[in-house]
Amino acid sequence: MLNSSTPAPPATASGAFAHALVSTHLPDAIVATGVDHDQVSMQVLATRLTDVAKLLRDDPAGRYEMPVFMTCVDWPEREERFEVVYALRSLWRNDVVRITVHVAEDEELPSLAGLFSGMEWHERECFDLFGLRLVGHPDLRRILLPDDWEGHPLRKDYVSFGEPVAFTHNMEWALSPQDRPEHIPGATRGSVERP
């Protein structure tokens, strides 16, 4: 869990060196810091994301040059709806740091594709599935879905056109009475009875 008032993370935690580097050179960029499962997570300002990424990549003692992943979490009830999560690895230090950025639905985020080889694919996926607007991306277009697809399917408010999938806990509303099996193995809920 991130907290803006937590002390520096333990030196043994993964990403502790990156946190020390950013808090020394760009202390105003860090919004909050947390440690979860012995890995440091830093929330940084969207306006300072590029500066933080450049510092981590270019510092000769850090060399966080490999993007492990970039993904997004949708929190529709929050003002800053999207929590964008990056993991950067330093092969030099054998270390990984997690960086998060909170952005509103109508807010733009700087692209890191020019800084890290391979990041353009991660960013296209987040654009395609969440609708993130990434400024400076060299080729921001859909990567998984057809170009004429409407909406972004990993948003929590996305309405799927498919039919409900029947599981043992939702037989009553997913299947009509004549389509329900007579006997369902395991624990059941609702009106389905065992012999």
C-alpha positions in Angstrom: 0.0 0.0 0.0 1.3 3.4 -0.9 1.6 6.1 1.7 2.9 9.6 1.4 4.3 9.7 4.9 6.1 6.4 5.1 9.9 6.3 5.8 12.4 5.1 3.3 11.9 1.4 2.3 14.2 -1.2 3.7 17.5 -1.4 1.8 16.9 -5.1 1.1 13.6 -4.5 -0.7 13.6 -4.8 -4.4 13.6 -1.3 -5.9 15.1 0.4 -2.8 18.0 1.7 -4.8 15.7 3.2 -7.4 13.7 4.8 -4.6 16.8 6.3 -3.1 18.0 7.6 -6.5 14.7 9.3 -7.2 14.2 10.7 -3.7 17.7 12.2 -3.9 17.6 13.7 -7.4 13.8 14.3 -7.9 12.2 14.4 -4.5 9.3 16.5 -5.7 8.3 13.8 -8.3 7.3 11.2 -5.6 3.8 11.3 -4.4 3.8 8.2 -2.3 5.9 5.1 -1.6 5.1 1.7 -0.4 6.5 -1.8 0.0 4.5 -4.9 -0.8 5.9 -8.4 -1.0 9.4 -6.9 -0.5 9.1 -4.8 -3.6 9.1 -1.0 -3.6 6.3 0.9 -5.4 6.7 4.6 -6.1 3.7 6.7 -7.2 5.1 9.6 -9.2 3.5 12.7 -10.7 2.4 12.2 -14.4 4.2 15.4 -15.3 7.5 14.0 -13.9 7.2 10.5 -15.3 9.6 11.1 -18.1 12.2 12.7 -15.8 12.0 9.8 -13.4 12.3 7.2 -16.2 15.3 9.0 -17.7 17.0 9.3 -14.3 16.5 5.5 -13.6 17.7 4.6 -17.1 20.7 6.9 -17.4 22.2 6.8 -13.9 25.4 4.7 -14.2 24.8 3.0 -10.8 21.2 2.2 -11.6 20.8 1.4 -15.3 17.1 0.5 -15.1 17.1 -0.1 -18.9 14.6 -2.9 -19.3 10.8 -2.4 -19.2 9.3 -5.6 -17.7 5.7 -4.5 -18.2 3.3 -1.6 -18.3 -0.3 -2.2 -17.4 -3.3 -0.3 -16.1 -5.9 -0.6 -13.4 -9.3 1.0 -13.8 -10.9 2.6 -10.7 -14.0 4.3 -12.2 -15.1 5.8 -8.9 -11.9 7.8 -8.5 -11.3 11.2 -9.9 -7.9 9.9 -11.3 -9.5 6.9 -12.8 -6.5 5.0 -14.1 -3.5 3.7 -12.2 -0.8 3.1 -14.7 1.8 0.6 -13.5 5.3 0.2 -14.8 8.0 -2.2 -13.8 11.6 -1.4 -14.8 14.5 -3.9 -14.4 18.1 -3.2 -13.9 20.2 -6.1 -15.1 23.2 -4.4 -13.8 21.9 -4.4 -10.2 19.6 -7.4 -10.6 16.7 -5.2 -9.3 13.2 -4.3 -10.3 11.2 -1.2 -9.3 7.5 -0.6 -9.7 6.3 2.9 -10.7 2.7 4.0 -10.6 1.1 7.1 -12.1 -2.5 8.1 -11.5 -4.3 9.8 -14.4 -7.8 11.0 -15.0 -9.8 9.7 -18.0 -9.3 12.9 -20.0 -5.7 13.4 -19.0 -2.7 12.6 -21.2 0.3 10.7 -20.2 3.8 11.1 -21.7 4.9 8.1 -23.8 8.1 6.2 -22.7 8.5 4.5 -26.1 11.3 6.9 -27.0 13.2 5.9 -23.8 12.8 2.2 -23.6 13.0 -0.3 -26.5 9.9 -2.4 -26.6 7.7 0.0 -24.6 5.7 1.0 -27.6 4.0 -2.4 -27.6 3.0 -2.1 -23.9 1.7 1.4 -24.5 -0.4 0.3 -27.5 -2.0 -2.5 -25.4 -2.9 0.0 -22.7 -4.3 2.3 -25.3 -6.3 -0.4 -27.0 -7.8 -2.0 -23.9 -8.1 1.0 -21.5 -8.1 4.0 -23.8 -5.1 5.7 -22.3 -3.9 8.7 -24.2 -0.2 8.6 -24.6 1.5 11.8 -26.0 4.5 11.3 -28.2 4.0 7.6 -29.0 5.3 6.9 -32.6 2.4 4.7 -33.7 -0.5 4.8 -31.2 -3.2 2.5 -32.7 -5.0 -0.7 -31.7 -2.8 -3.8 -31.3 -5.2 -6.6 -30.2 -8.6 -5.5 -31.5 -9.8 -4.5 -35.0 -9.4 -0.8 -35.9 -13.2 -0.4 -36.0 -13.8 -1.8 -32.5 -15.8 0.5 -30.3 -14.8 1.0 -26.7 -12.0 -0.3 -24.5 -12.9 -3.8 -23.1 -10.8 -3.7 -19.9 -12.5 -0.7 -18.5 -14.9 -1.7 -15.7 -17.8 0.2 -17.3 -17.4 -1.6 -20.7 -20.6 -3.4 -21.7 -19.9 -6.7 -23.3 -22.1 -7.9 -26.1 -21.7 -11.6 -25.2 -24.0 -14.0 -23.4 -23.6 -14.7 -19.7 -21.3 -17.7 -18.9 -22.9 -20.3 -16.7 -21.1 -21.3 -13.5 -22.4 -23.3 -10.6 -23.1 -20.1 -8.6 -25.2 -18.4 -11.3 -27.2 -21.2 -13.0 -30.5 -19.5 -12.1 -29.9 -16.4 -14.2 -27.4 -17.7 -16.8 -29.4 -20.6 -18.0 -33.1 -21.1 -18.6 -34.8 -23.9 -16.5 -34.8 -26.4 -19.4 -31.1 -25.8 -20.1 -29.9 -26.3 -16.5 -28.4 -29.7 -15.7 -30.4 -31.9 -13.3 -27.4 -32.6 -11.0 -24.4 -30.4 -10.4 -21.3 -31.8 -8.7 -20.0 -29.9 -5.7 -21.7 -27.2 -3.6 -24.5 -25.4 -5.3 -26.6 -22.3 -4.6 -30.1 -21.5 -5.6 -32.8 -23.8 -6.8 -30.7 -26.6 -8.2 -31.3 -29.7 -6.0 -29.2 -32.9 -5.6 -30.8 -36.4 -5.9 
